[in-house]
Amino acid sequence: MKLELLLVGGLILLWGLEPWVYYLLCRQRKRSWRACAIEKVTLVGLQDLVPFYSFKDKQMMLQYCFEQEKHSVILEYDKSCLSALNDNQTVYLFVDPTNPEKAFLYRMPNRIIAYLFPLLGFLLFTLALT
């Protein structure tokens, strides 16, 4: 029983630490990548003549300006980004300065997993050791 608690606690602890690792990697990347404001968004999909909500693979084409040149990139559909742009908020895209066609959209890690799972994993881990 203790071995199972130890394994489950360790897995939950590692799962809870994953958003923090992602956050730290994005913070490190942000130092070398440049933040560019998104100017325009267009919803795209691989299928024609189908309403957008029924697409299986939703994507967004984002237009941004990097060093006074307009670029565009197709990224995975992000509902929070689209709603922020519709509310006239500024959303930033991180662009590689050596290759401006390469970009990524920062996503906040799931806060419930980031705060609750390490605590739960630590409790199960200590329960297994006692």
KEROTOR-895931 format. One record per residue (C-alpha): x, y, z; residue in one letter. Coordinates in pm, whole numbers, padded with zeros to 5 digits, always signed. Example, Ala and Ser with C-alpha at 12.3 -4.5 7.8 and 13.67 -1.06 7.14 Angstrom:
2
+01230-00450+00780a
+01367-00106+00714s
This chain:
130
+00000+00000+00000m
+00284+00237+00083k
+00450+00171-00251l
+00130+00259-00437e
+00088+00580-00235l
+00451+00666-00301l
+00415+00612-00676l
+00082+00797-00704v
+00212+01083-00489g
+00527+01108-00699g
+00331+01110-01025l
+00086+01374-00902i
+00377+01582-00771l
+00555+01563-01108l
+00231+01643-01292w
+00183+01947-01070g
+00539+02066-01129l
+00499+02053-01509e
+00321+02393-01537p
+00597+02554-01330w
+00867+02407-01557v
+00674+02533-01862y
+00644+02877-01701y
+01017+02894-01624l
+01110+02781-01976l
+00884+03047-02127c
+01038+03310-01899r
+01384+03205-02016q
+01275+03207-02382r
+01120+03550-02338k
+01465+03696-02275r
+01588+03603-02621s
+01259+03622-02813w
+01093+03954-02897r
+00738+04039-02796a
+00527+04173-03083c
+00168+04290-03059a
-00085+04103-03269i
-00243+04338-03522e
-00498+04114-03691k
-00639+03765-03644v
-00810+03544-03900t
-00970+03210-03820l
-00865+02938-04063v
-00927+02568-04115g
-00838+02299-04363l
-01197+02234-04472q
-01410+02451-04699d
-01780+02540-04674l
-01818+02429-04313v
-01901+02659-04020p
-01594+02738-03810f
-01734+02588-03489y
-01756+02245-03656s
-01388+02232-03759f
-01186+01956-03600k
-00857+02141-03638d
-00918+02506-03561k
-00631+02744-03629q
-00567+03117-03627m
-00358+03322-03866m
-00202+03605-03669l
-00054+03915-03829q
+00217+04107-03645y
+00482+04367-03720c
+00849+04290-03648f
+01110+04559-03724e
+00863+04751-03945q
+00787+04444-04157e
+00453+04266-04150k
+00461+03891-04090h
+00194+03630-04035s
+00195+03291-03872v
-00064+03015-03832i
-00100+02888-03476l
-00336+02662-03286e
-00676+02814-03199y
-00675+02985-02860d
-01014+03101-02734k
-00871+03328-02462s
-00646+03507-02714c
-00934+03558-02955l
-01168+03691-02685s
-00897+03930-02560a
-00845+04062-02913l
-01222+04104-02957n
-01226+04308-02633d
-00959+04539-02785n
-00689+04423-02545q
-00328+04403-02659t
-00206+04045-02698v
+00160+03971-02753y
+00326+03704-02959l
+00688+03600-02900f
+00898+03610-03217v
+01243+03466-03287d
+01466+03765-03379p
+01679+03560-03622t
+01379+03399-03796n
+01072+03626-03765p
+00843+03364-03922e
+00892+03146-03613k
+00667+03255-03326a
+00473+03119-03031f
+00182+03237-02822l
+00237+03226-02446y
-00026+03033-02254r
-00080+03058-01883m
-00041+02722-01711p
-00346+02575-01545n
-00340+02732-01200r
-00543+02459-01032i
-00293+02196-01141i
+00001+02425-01064a
-00104+02491-00703y
-00315+02195-00596l
-00133+01898-00748f
+00211+01962-00593p
+00046+01997-00253l
-00162+01682-00299l
+00139+01490-00434g
+00355+01604-00144f
+00086+01496+00106l
+00054+01151-00052l
+00431+01122-00073f
+00476+01203+00299t
+00184+00977+00392l
+00357+00688+00215a
+00684+00755+00396l
+00528+00760+00745t
